[in-house]
Each structure stands twice: as C-alpha cells, then as structure tokens.
Amino acid sequence: QVQLVESGGGFVQAGGSLKLSCTASGSIFSINTMGWYRQAPGKQRELVATITSRGLTIYADSVKERFTISRDDANNRMYLQMNSLKPGDTANYYCNAQLKPTAWRPWTDYWGSGTQVTVSS
C-alpha cells in the first residue's frame, strides 16, 4: 500500500513562514510528478505548485515569488517552503504524487489526507 503523509502545517501570523513536508511510503517503484494542492472552506481544491521528476516547476500565480516547491527523490519526499504568508493562504494543503507502485502497474495518482495551514491577519 502506498501512503502520502503531510506535515508542517500550523498557525502563523501574516508575513510569517511555514515549511510543509510530504513523505511517500510503501510499495513505490517510481514517482513522476508531485504537487501541492489546497482547499479552503467552501472553495474547490486548487493547484498550488507541481514539480516533475526532472525538477521542472509550475506555480499558481497567487503563490509565485512566495512559495518554493522541492523534492528529495532519495527519500521520496517533497517540500513546500511558504514565505510571506497571507490570510488568503489559509487552507488544507494536500500532497499529490503520480507514481507506479510496481514496474508493471500504470501511473496512478495518490493523495495525502492534508495538513491545515491557518494564517491570521
């Protein structure tokens, strides 16, 4: 079984920083693109940032220049460094990974259960 577990969320004042981590564990043959998504109350889940296996990154316009996504393939981990946080960044943040549990299985999307980030004004 594959599991994605997020950590690092919490409560922070506007202008502060947090670093989220996502660890993938279980039967993992290969990981392709990984990403962070977020969902605020009453809103749809939205993309925050993604990173490919080659290190190519994409960011939502709302987080550019403030957030940095990175990955550590040796340990099946991904990070999101969040700086200059705003109240509008308040949401549950989810880790996503497109991976193969074994060589003969297709690429499949997996999700973590989320970590809450709350930014006060």
N, C-alpha and C positions, 0 to 999 in steps of 0.2 A: 504494500500500500504506500502511496505517495502522500506526504503531508507537507503543507506550507504553513509556517508559523511566523507571524509578525510579532515584533516587539519594539519598544521605544516610544510608544505614544504617551500622551500625558497632557497636563495642563500647563500652559505657558502664557505669559503676557505678550501683547502685541510688540513686535520688534525682536522677540526672542527667537531661539533656535531649538530644533529637535532633530535627532537622527533616528530614522526608522531602520529596522533590520528585518530581513525575511530569510528564513532558513528552510531549504528544501531537504527532506529526508525520506528514507525508504528506498524502494527499488527505482533507481534512476540510471538510465543508460546515457542519455544526452539531454541537455537543455538548450533550447533555441532562444527565442525572445522572452525576456522577463519584463514585468512592468508594475507600476503602482497605479491604482485607481482609487477614487474616493467617492463617498456618497454622504451628502448632508441630509438632515431630516427633511422629508417632503420633496426631495430632488432625486433625479436619476443619477446612477453611477456614471462618473466621468473619468476619462483618462487624465492622469497627472503626468506620467513620463514612462517611456519604454527604453529598453536597451537591448540590442541584438547580441548574438554570440560574438560578433566582431567588434562590439563596442560602439556601434552607431546608436545615437540617442535622438529621441523626439520628446519635446516638452509641450505641454499645454501653454498657450500664450499667457495665461494668468499666473504661471509659476516661473516663466523664463527669467533668468538672471537671479533668481532667489533659491531655486531648488537644484540639487545635483544628484543624478542617479548614477550608481556604480554597481559593479558586481565582482565577486570573488569566486571564480569558477572552481578553484581547487577545493573550496569548502561549500559549494552550492549555496552561496549567499548573495543577497542583493541588498543595497542600501539606498536610502533617500535622505540626503542632508537638506534640511529645510531651514533657511535663514530668513530674516526679516518677515517673520510670520504675521499674518493679518487675521482679524476675526473671520473674514470670508474663507479662510483655510480650514475652519472648523468642520470636521467630518470624520467619518470612519474610513480609515485607509486600508485598502486591500492589496495584497500581493498576488500577482498572477504570473504563471510560468507556462510556457508551451514546451512540453517535454515528452520524451519517449521513456516509458518505464523499462522496456527491454528493446533490443535491436529490431525485433520483428513486429512490434506494435506501432501503430501510427502516432503521429504527433497529436497530443491531447492537451487541452487547456486545464490547468489546475488552479484553484483559488484557496487563499487562506481565509480565516474567519474574521480578520480585520483587527485593527487597533485604533482606538479613539484618540483623536487629536482635538483639543479644545484651546482656542486662542481667545483670551479676554482683551477687551479694549481698555 
